[in-house]
Amino acid sequence: MYAANQSLHRGVTLEKLQRDAQNIRQYARFVIVLNGQQVEVIDNGHLRKEKLPYAKLVAVLGPVEHKGVSLKESVLMEIGYSRTRPYAQLEERPKDKNGDRSGRRWFLKGRARVGNLSDKDFSLVYPIVAQCMEQIVLECRENWGTKGPWYVNGPGEIERGIYFTVSHSDELLYRQLVCEDVRYRKQKYIVDHAVWIRSLLGKYKSSYYTAKQLKGFAKARIVAELLSQRHYTPFYRAVLLSCLTAGSHVRILFESIIEIFNIDISLTDQEAYALERDRHLPWLKNLRCYRPPIQPSVHAQGSSVFEIILERNYREQNEVPF
């Protein structure tokens, strides 16, 4: 049972919570329902196949207590995909048989949430969330008109996936996907860059130089230029820094370059936590997670978008041919 967050939702009625749960049950693409240690998965794929309106959401429902009343089901978590944002109002005009959007408007009000998933229950539902993501990416790619992988701009070859939007208020999910993103970027380029930096800076005899000296060193300018590239936001600079041994000759020089060239490595509290955490859930097996450098600032404020990509071997074995 999840206690209500009264400070945020004092005005939410029990009827509203029940109505939201019913709507999610009926319209969300996937619904994971918690009842103790029992989990039910609702697949509303028939709506998509029949070209009926549905919410592009993966949602979790479970029991909550609100205003002294126990509810069997209420919204505990939502993940939007494509252009859908979690907990946000949705509306659509379904196409008729001729493809015209002249039919009756389908409308789903924003959902209220008065409870959050515990660590234990998040661990229980997260593998199921990953399975739902796999299915969604596969079915969305069925409509693509290009055979084979589709690459996006980035360091190395990053295959195109499907955008999933996560609310920062769903801290456990957000932090887990940030860790997945860091893992993916380390594999793609960050670890290689750390090796390259060691080879560049390791040739300097001293660990300490004046600002004037460092600014005049070609290798120091190369490192500073690397950190100014589009995919190196302050967060990923901090990730790169963490790949260099604390107190080492190269790390001291790297930190001096950051300071002298006024390079930002500031982190939000959530990002700092993601870098510092020692434990995490098992890594995604069939998926890879990439956080695009340009994040929504208005439409999905308070959320982050992650591009979920099928692992190549899994995609080749399971994807429906074009």
N, C-alpha and C positions, 0 to 999 in steps of 0.2 A: 504494500500500500504506500502510495506516494503522497506526502503532505502537500497541501496547497501552498503556493507562493502568494500569500495574502497581500504583501506589499505591492505586487505588480497587478493583481487581478481581483481587487476587492469588489469591483462592480460586475464581475462575470457571474451570470446566473447558472444554476444547475441545468436548466433547460438548454442554454447555449452550449454547454459542454457536451451534453448528451446528443444534441443535434449535430455538433461538429463530428463527434465520433461516428454517428450514423452516416454522415455524408462521406467521411473518409473511407469507411467500410465499403460503401457503394461505388465510389468513384476513383479512389487512388489506384494507380497501376499495380502496386503491391502493398499489402497491409500485413504487418507482423503484429499479432495479438498475443500479449502476455497474460498468463493466468497462473501465478505462482511460478513453478519451474516448467509449466506446460507452454508450448509455443504453437500457435496456429498461423499458417501463412495463407493469405487470401490473394489469389491471382485473378485480377480483373482484366486479363488479356482479351477476353471476349469483346469488351467494349472497343478496343483498338481494331480487332479483326472485323467487327461489324460497322466500323467507322462511326461509332457513337461517341459523344463527348466523354472525356475522362480526364482526371488530374494526373499530370506527369509528376507523380510523387512516389517515394517509398516512405511509408509512414509506420510508426509504432504506436499501438494502443495498449493501454494497461489500466489497472485500477488506481484511483486516486481518492483522497478525502478532501472535500471542499465544504466550508461552512458547516462542519460537523456531520456531513452526510458522505457516506461511502458510495462511490460510483464504480461500477464494474469495469467500464471502459471510458477512457478519455485520451486525448492526444498527448503523447509523451515525447515524440520526436518526428520531424519531417525532413526529408531531403528532396529538393526539387531537381529536375533535370531538364535539359534543353533550355528553354527560356523561363521555366516555372521556378518561382522562388518559394521557399518553405514558409508556411503560415500565412502567405499573402492571399489576397482576394484573387479569384480566377474567373474569367469569363470568356466565352467563345460563341461564335455563330457557326454551327455545324454546316457543312456543305450538303446540298441536296444531290440528287442523282446526276444532275448536270454539272456538278462542281461549283455551283453558285452558293455563296454564303448569304442566303436570303431567308434561312429558316429561323425558328425561334431561338432567342439568345439563351445560352446555358450559362448559369451564374452560380458561383460557389463563394460564399463569404469567407473572409479570413478566419482562421481558427485560433481560439484562445487555448493557452496551455497553463495549467496550474500545478504541474508536477514534472519532475525530471527523472531520467533513468539513473538508477544507482550504478556504481562501478560493476557490481556483480551481474546485473541484468544487461548492462551494455555489453559485457563480455559474452553474454548468452546470445544476444541478437546480432552482434556485429558480423559473425560469419554468414548469417542469413542475409544481412544487408549486402554483403559482398556478392553473394549468389544472385541477388536481385539485380545488382549493378551489371553483372556479367550478362544476364539475359537482356537487359535494357540496351546495352551497347550492341549486342548481336542483332537485336531486332531493329534498332535504329540504322545500323549499317546496311540492312537489307535494302533500304531505299536509296542508298548512294549509287550514283551512276558511273562510278569509276572503279575498275577492278584493282585489286591489290591495295596496299597501304596508301594512305594519303598523309603527306608530311606537313607539319607546321613549321614556321620560322623558329629557330632556336639553336642552341649549341648542339651540333651533331644532328642525327636524324631522329626526330621526335614524331612518332606516328599520330595521326589525328584520331581523337576519341570523341567522347560525348561529355558535355559540360554538366556537372552536378554542383548544385549550390547548397552550402552548409551554413547554418546560422552560427555565429560566434557564441550564442547562448548555449548551444549544444557542445559544451567544452570538450567532452570526452571524444566525440566524433571528430570535431575540428582538429584537435591535437593529434589524433591518430593519423588523419590524412596529411597533416603537415609533416609528420615523421615519414610517411610513405613518400611524399614529395621529395624530402631531403634524401631519402635512400635512392630514389630514382635519379636525381640530379648527381649524386655522388657517383653512381655507376656510369652515367653518361659523360660527365666532364669534370666535376669538382675534384675528385681524387687525382685525375690526370693533371689538372692544373696545380694541385699541391705538389706533386712530384716535380713538375716543371719549375715551380717557384724554388723548391729546394736546390735544384740544379743551378738556377740563376744566382740566388742570394748566397748559396753555400760557398761560392768562389771568393766572396769578400772575406778579408782576413780578420777584420774587427766586427764586433757586434754593435758598436756605437760610432756614429758619425754625426756631424753637425747637419742642420737643415740645409745649409748651402751645399755641403758635400753631397748629400743624398740626392738633392734635386739635380745635381750635375752628373750623377751616375746613370749611364744608359740603361743598365739592368733594372735599377729602381724605377725609372720612368716606364719601362715596359710593364712592370708589375702594376704600377698605378694605372696605366692605360687598360690593362686587363680588367681591373676592378671597376672601370668606368663603362664597361660594355652593358648593353641593355638588360641582359639576363642576370647581371650581378646587382641586385637590389641590396639595401643594407643587411637584410636577413641572410642572403646567400653569401655575402662577404663574411658575415660572422660564422657561417657554416664552414667556409674555406679556412678561416682562422682556426677553427676547432680541429682541423685536420693537421695542424702543425703543432708539434710537441711544445707544451708550455715551458718557458724558460730556456728553450734551445736557441742557438745562434740565429737560425733562420727565422724563428718566431719573433725574436727581439727586433730584428731588422724589418720584418713584415709589419709589426706594430708601429715602428718608427715611420715607415712609409705611409701608413694609414693616418698618422697624426700630422705629419709634415705636409702631405698633399690634401689635407682636410677631407678625408674620405669617410663617409657616414657609415657606421656599423651599428646604429641604434636599433633596439628591438622593443616590440610591445611585450607586455607581461606574458601574454599567451605564447608568443614566439620564444621568449626566454625559457619558459617552462618546457616547451617542446624540445629544445636543444639540451636541456639539463636532465630530462627524465631518463632513468636507468632501465625502466621496465616498460614494455609495450605489449600489445596483443600480437599474435603471430602475424607475420608479413602476409600481404595479399599474394596468392599463388598464381592466379590466372590474369590478374590485372596489374597495371602500373598507374601511378598517380602523378600528375604534373600540374602545378599551380601556375597558370599563365601570369606573365609579368604585369599585364594591364588588368586590374580588377575593377568591378563596378563600384562607382562612388555615389550613385543616387538611387537607381532602381532597386539595387540589392544592398543598400547600406546596412552595415552590421552583419554582413555575410561574406563568405569567400567562395569563389568558383574554383573547382578542381576539374581538370580534364582527365577522365578515366579512360585508359587505353587497354586494349586487349593484349596480353602477352603474345608475342608473335607465334610461337608454336601452337598455343591454344587457339588463336584466331584461325590459323591455317587448317586446323583439324575440325573446328566447329562452325566456322562461318558458312552461311548459305551462299552458294555460288551466285554471281550476278547473272 
